[in-house]
Each structure stands twice: as structure tokens, then as C-alpha cells.
């Protein structure tokens, strides 16, 4: 469907035309009319489906009309789980709303100096994009006026739930007008997400886009079993030398591992850098800018830091450590194969990880093909680790032997 048929303001359509966007994606086609009509919406959609425009275009459409309440506070509030995703949303809002008179975007993130944020919030704000923790700080200090807020948007609500932001999100929602329109986007609408939505929304319209099995058809998924850390490092070094590799993201389980692996790769001559939550906002921005400009070939990152990275040059993703949750596997490999390109996702696993690999395969509905590189084959037989209980025994102690049996059982 053409954007021309979605009842959007002409100035928004002009910005979309400048960006080369003509046809709406499925999530945009279903969500935009509902949101323009003022309906609360709960949508299940993945990164890469056009979800940011699906909620931002209707939000900007509101800003094309005069506000009902006069104040400096925001009319639109977008909550995101990470700083990178917040910046991505802010960039999209500025791009789509560049022709609107009243579409000033302010981004409030952890890691930014408070004096800078205080100055931004003291001025007129139309769209406020924020991470929950830092926004709570400003609410408690009385620096934000929500009296004219018209729309609350929760982007990647499942991730906010996983990161423990649920209480903050509920406190923020309680601080906003009950008359607001509420929008929730998530990878899944089950469990805690459904409860969260029902507690703060009015008869929401449910929209489900892109089944898990159909999301990454353009990404080749490979599995390599490893014997130990030395074997894993040798495999990674070999694969990073692939001439078909343009840029790669290597995911580790911890921030410390990200730093150590990035330093190790840099010592081997790779243009490598780490990205994780302990870095300052300036450091993270600089690292991502270098990645976009091609100055970094291998980014070693944790899940939280890499959330929302959208760079077409990333051809490979490596799960150096398997993610804790199967959902994170989907988000990780989605960092490659962007904008219709093909990509390769490679996971390393030990024999003890086999059951975890099966969980990921059940979640995605796809089998990850096992690969072996000649000369770097695993030496150990990698089979699922099964804990077996010892066979039951009938203890019929002989007469006079009960005391000895009791002592053995108590050891």
C-alpha cells in the first residue's frame, strides 16, 4: 500500500518522498490507520520490519495539528530500552518530521551530562525520546511537564521487561495523563508484555506481524562446535579472515569479555573495538560512528549495547558466546542481512550447549546447520549432556546392619 493512502499529512508525505519511501511495510499498513484514528495499539513486530515509522508517522501526524493544552512539555513520549535505540528513534523522528513547524525532538539518555539535559528540557519540546531510568530522575526532580502529553509509545517493550525496567515504565505511565493514546511494540505479546499492556491501555488493537520462522530467510545460519576457548579463538580468527567479510559484530556474554576479546583482536591486527554498557555515551557514539564510516571492521559487543544498530555493511554476526535467551539470538543475527542484503550468522557451542541450541531452534523454527572447517575440527564428541540418576537399589540390610546403612546414607 502506498503511504499516500494512509491519511498522513502532506508535509510528512513530502519527507517520506525525500527519503525514497513510497510503499508501506505490512506493520506500517496495519498500524498507521489505527494510530491515526486514535486507537491504542499493541503490535508484535521485529527490528527491520519498519516498526519505527509505524509509530512515528502517526505521532508526527498529531503534531501537524495544534495542541489542546499549552505548555512546554512533550506531546509525544517514546520510551526505549537502550541509548542506541533512542538515538535511532530520534533520528527517524527528525527525518520524517523535518517539514513540520512543531516537531522539536529531545533525547534524554543515561550517560549525558545533567546540565545539558536540564537545558534541553527547559525549552519547548514536542517529541521526547528517553530511556526509563534517566527519565525517572528528571520526573522526580520536577523537570518535565506532561500536562499536554497525547501519546505514550513503548518501543521494544519486551526488552525493557527483560532489563528490569517494568517498575520504571509503570511509574512513568502513572505520571502521564489518563487521556493519552498508548502504543506498545514488542517482539512478543505473550506473558508479562500482555499484562503490561492490559494494565495501561484502553481496549488495544492487537497487531501481529512476521512469524519467527519467516524473519531471517536471507541470513545463512551456521553452528560450529568447539572444544575449549583456545579452539574458539582459532576458529574466530580463521573466519574473520574470510575475504567475503566486510564488517562483523561478535557477541560476548559479558562486558569484560567484550573488552578482552576486542583487545586480543586488535593485537592480531584487526580494526576491532568493544561496545558495552560501561562505556560513556560519548565513547559509544564515537564507536558507532567509526563503525558506520568503516573505520571498525570487527565490533565486539554485548546484547544491550548492540540493540538497535542498523548498518548495512555488517555481513557477518558471530555468537562467540550463545545468548542466554533464545529471543536474543533472533535480535543478534538480525544485525546482518539489513535492507534486503544477505548475511551470515555463526554460532560457537560446546557439547554442553547442545540442549540450549535446541531451544533456539525450537524458538526460531529453523535448524542451524553444523559446519566443520578442515584442520579446525572439534576433537571432542559433542553430544547433549544428560544427567543420569544412579539406579535405585533395594537396601535390605542384614540383621544388625541397619546402623551401618544409616551412616552410609547420611554421608
SVG drawing of the C-alpha trace seen along z (x, -y; Angstrom):
<svg xmlns="http://www.w3.org/2000/svg" viewBox="-12 -27 61 88">
<polyline fill="none" stroke="black" stroke-width="0.4" points="0.0,0.0 1.2,-3.5 1.8,-6.0 -0.5,-8.3 -3.4,-6.1 -2.7,-6.2 -4.2,-9.6 -0.9,-11.2 -0.3,-15.0 1.1,-16.3 4.3,-17.6 5.0,-14.1 4.4,-12.6 6.9,-15.1 9.6,-14.0 8.9,-10.3 9.2,-11.1 12.6,-12.8 13.7,-9.6 12.6,-7.5 9.8,-5.7 6.7,-5.0 5.2,-1.7 4.3,-0.9 5.6,2.3 2.9,4.7 3.3,3.4 3.0,-0.2 0.0,0.7 -1.8,2.2 -0.7,-0.1 -0.7,-3.6 -4.5,-3.8 -5.4,-2.5 -3.0,-5.0 -4.1,-7.9 -7.6,-7.1 -6.5,-7.4 -6.7,-3.7 -4.4,-2.2 -2.3,0.5 -0.2,3.5 1.9,4.7 4.3,7.7 6.9,6.8 10.7,7.3 13.6,5.0 13.9,4.4 10.1,4.5 9.7,0.7 8.2,0.5 9.8,-2.8 8.0,-4.6 4.8,-2.6 4.5,-4.5 6.5,-7.7 4.5,-8.7 1.1,-8.8 2.8,-10.6 4.1,-13.3 0.6,-13.4 -0.7,-14.5 1.9,-17.3 0.7,-18.7 -2.4,-19.8 -2.4,-22.5 -2.1,-21.1 -5.1,-21.1 -3.1,-22.2 -0.5,-25.0 2.8,-24.2 6.5,-23.5 6.2,-19.8 6.2,-17.0 3.1,-15.9 4.8,-12.6 6.9,-10.4 8.8,-7.4 10.5,-5.0 13.2,-2.7 15.4,-0.2 18.8,-1.4 20.6,-4.6 21.4,-3.4 17.7,-2.6 16.7,-6.0 19.1,-7.8 17.8,-5.8 14.2,-6.7 15.2,-10.4 16.9,-10.4 13.8,-8.9 11.6,-11.5 13.8,-14.3 13.9,-12.9 10.1,-12.3 9.1,-15.5 11.6,-17.9 8.9,-19.9 6.6,-20.3 6.8,-23.5 6.3,-22.0 8.3,-18.8 11.2,-19.5 12.9,-16.3 14.7,-16.0 16.6,-12.8 17.2,-12.1 19.7,-9.3 21.8,-7.9 25.4,-9.0 24.6,-12.5 25.5,-15.4 22.6,-16.5 23.2,-20.3 22.8,-19.6 19.6,-17.7 18.2,-20.3 18.8,-23.0 17.1,-20.9 14.1,-20.2 13.7,-23.9 12.8,-24.7 9.8,-23.8 9.6,-20.0 7.3,-18.2 8.8,-14.7 10.7,-13.3 12.7,-10.1 14.1,-8.6 15.4,-5.6 13.3,-4.8 15.9,-5.2 17.2,-8.7 13.6,-9.9 12.6,-8.8 15.4,-11.0 14.0,-14.1 10.4,-13.3 11.5,-13.1 13.2,-16.5 10.1,-18.0 11.8,-19.0 9.1,-17.6 5.6,-18.8 3.4,-16.0 0.2,-18.1 -0.1,-18.2 1.1,-14.6 -1.1,-13.0 0.8,-9.8 3.0,-7.3 5.0,-4.8 6.8,-1.8 9.4,-0.6 10.8,2.9 8.8,3.4 9.9,7.0 13.5,5.8 12.5,3.2 10.8,6.0 13.9,8.3 16.2,5.5 14.1,4.9 12.5,1.5 8.9,2.6 8.5,0.6 10.0,-2.5 7.8,-2.2 4.7,-1.9 5.8,-4.9 6.3,-6.9 2.9,-5.9 1.2,-6.9 2.8,-10.4 1.1,-11.0 -2.5,-12.0 -5.0,-9.1 -6.4,-10.6 -3.2,-9.7 -3.1,-7.3 -0.8,-4.3 1.3,-2.3 3.3,0.8 5.7,2.6 7.3,5.8 8.8,9.0 6.1,11.0 2.8,10.1 2.7,13.1 3.3,13.3 4.4,10.1 4.0,8.0 0.3,8.8 -0.2,7.9 1.7,4.7 -0.4,3.6 -3.7,4.5 -2.8,2.5 -2.2,-0.8 -4.2,-0.6 -7.8,-1.0 -9.1,1.8 -6.0,2.0 -6.0,3.2 -3.7,6.3 -1.4,6.5 0.9,9.4 3.5,9.1 6.2,11.6 6.2,15.0 9.5,16.0 10.2,18.6 10.0,16.0 12.2,13.2 15.7,14.2 15.4,16.1 18.2,14.0 20.6,15.0 22.6,18.2 22.9,19.7 25.9,21.9 26.9,23.8 30.5,24.7 31.2,26.9 34.3,26.0 36.5,27.9 37.6,25.0 38.4,21.3 41.7,21.8 39.8,23.7 37.1,21.0 39.6,18.2 41.3,20.1 38.0,20.5 37.1,16.9 40.5,15.7 40.1,18.0 36.6,16.8 37.4,13.1 40.0,13.5 37.2,14.5 37.6,12.2 33.8,12.0 33.6,10.5 33.1,6.7 32.2,5.9 31.2,8.1 29.7,8.0 31.0,10.5 28.7,11.0 30.0,11.9 28.2,12.7 29.9,10.0 31.4,6.5 34.7,7.8 34.8,10.5 34.0,7.8 36.9,5.7 39.3,8.6 38.4,10.1 38.5,6.7 42.0,6.1 43.1,9.5 41.7,9.0 43.3,5.6 46.7,7.1 46.3,9.5 45.9,6.6 42.2,6.3 40.4,3.0 38.4,4.0 36.6,2.2 34.3,3.0 30.8,1.7 29.1,2.2 27.1,0.5 30.0,-0.6 31.3,-2.9 30.3,-6.6 27.7,-7.9 30.4,-9.8 32.6,-6.7 29.6,-4.7 28.6,-7.4 32.2,-7.6 32.5,-3.8 29.2,-3.5 30.2,-6.5 33.5,-4.7 31.6,-1.5 29.3,-3.4 32.2,-5.1 34.0,-1.7 36.8,-2.5 35.9,0.6 35.8,3.9 35.0,6.1 32.8,4.8 32.8,6.9 29.6,6.2 27.2,7.2 23.5,7.6 22.3,4.4 24.9,2.2 24.2,3.6 20.5,3.3 19.2,1.1 22.3,1.0 21.3,0.7 24.3,0.7 24.1,2.2 27.8,3.0 27.6,5.8 27.9,9.0 28.7,11.4 27.4,11.9 29.3,14.2 27.8,15.6 31.1,16.0 29.0,16.8 25.5,18.1 22.8,15.7 21.1,16.5 17.6,16.3 16.5,17.6 14.8,14.3 18.2,12.6 19.5,14.9 17.0,13.5 17.9,9.9 21.6,10.7 21.6,12.3 19.2,9.5 22.2,7.1 23.2,8.6 21.2,9.0 19.8,5.5 17.9,3.7 17.4,6.8 21.0,7.9 22.2,11.4 24.1,12.1 25.9,14.9 25.3,15.7 27.8,18.1 27.4,19.5 30.0,21.3 28.9,24.0 30.4,26.6 29.0,30.1 27.2,28.7 25.4,26.1 23.6,28.6 20.4,28.5 20.5,24.7 21.0,24.8 17.9,27.0 15.9,24.4 17.0,21.7 16.0,23.9 12.6,24.6 12.0,20.8 13.0,19.9 11.5,22.9 14.8,23.3 17.6,25.9 21.1,24.4 23.4,26.4 26.5,27.7 29.7,26.9 33.3,28.1 36.5,26.4 39.2,28.7 42.1,28.6 40.0,27.0 37.6,29.9 36.4,30.4 38.3,33.2 35.6,34.0 32.3,35.7 29.7,33.1 26.6,34.7 23.9,33.4 25.0,33.6 22.4,35.8 22.4,36.0 21.7,39.6 20.4,40.6 22.0,43.6 19.9,46.7 17.6,47.3 18.7,50.0 16.7,52.1 18.5,51.7 17.6,54.6 20.2,54.5 21.0,57.7 20.0,58.2 22.3,56.0 23.4,54.0 20.8,51.2 23.1,48.8 25.9,49.1 23.4,48.5 22.1,45.3 25.7,44.0 26.4,44.5 23.1,42.8 24.0,39.7 27.4,39.1"/>
</svg>
